[in-house]
Amino acid sequence: MISNILRVFLYALAAAYAVTGAVLFFAPTWASGHFAWRVSSFVAMTIGGWLLGLAWVALTAARRASWPIVVCPVLFLALFGIFETAVIISFRDRLTLSSPLAWCYVVTILATSAFAVVALADAWRRWPAVPAAGPLFGSVTRFFVVAFIILVGVIGLYGLLAVPGMPALDRGVFPEPLTPFTLRAFGAFYLAIAIALIPLLWAHGRNTFLTHAYGSYSLIVLITAAALVFIGQFDFAARPTQAFYIGVYLAVGAVVGAYLVRYGTGAAGKTQAIG
């Protein structure tokens, strides 16, 4: 089991992410003018989707509270906090901390970095006693996991390293021009998602995989919802590569959704192995 202090931390982060994310997601026009840096309404709602999704990830990890099952969600939260803190520090001169919303976001990110330290200490005490949780999944699932890590990892690194003039930046994929601050924040988010799945390559228990899929599925749903709300921003005829943005979420959502329907959420119950 994870430590009590780590579990309390997870509940606190779930609440902080839920409150901050709800403002960004449900009032994106207002939030865009009161955020920690200059963003559009679409970007505000998208980041709100991240944060609401992270609230569910944190809540899922806190409720299941077993290291073999929640190693990926905890790693995702820790990396997100560390990476986004690094982005904030890099662009500290562009921060606008003139509203409660901006402070809520920054404090929540910094708190997530502190959570990463607590999680590392708790994991270190228990390592390597992290057995597979449930039946092992097979080669087909391993292929999907590896493909996802590579795809999302490349997207994350591109967002962190890209400079103006490189392909797909000027409305090539995302339908709006992104400031360097926003681009790096996107890159950090995607890289955290990719790296968090790496433990599945050796701790490949079914419940570990399904718990992470269950916790993270809210991210897919909410980010896709934001894109659909602002679907008018896309110009698929003139820029067909913009279909990649929505297409990836729909494809991943379909695959992960099929797994969850077929095998459950990883909490308990079914015992059959995943292919």
ABEGO torsion letter per residue (X at the ends): XBBAAAAAAAAAAAAAAAAAAAAAAABAAAAAAABABBBBAAAAAAAAAAAAAAAAAAAAAAAAGBAAAAAAAAAAAAAAAAAAAAAAAAAAAABBBABAAAAAAAAAAAAAAAAAAAAAAAAAAAOABBBBBEBBBBAAAAAAAAAAAAAAAAAAAAAAABBBGBBGABGAABABBBBAAAAAAAAAAAAAAAAAAAAAAABBBAAAAAAAAAAAAAAAAAAAAAAAAAAAABBAAABAAAAAAAAAAAAAAAAAAAAAAAAEAGABGBABBBX
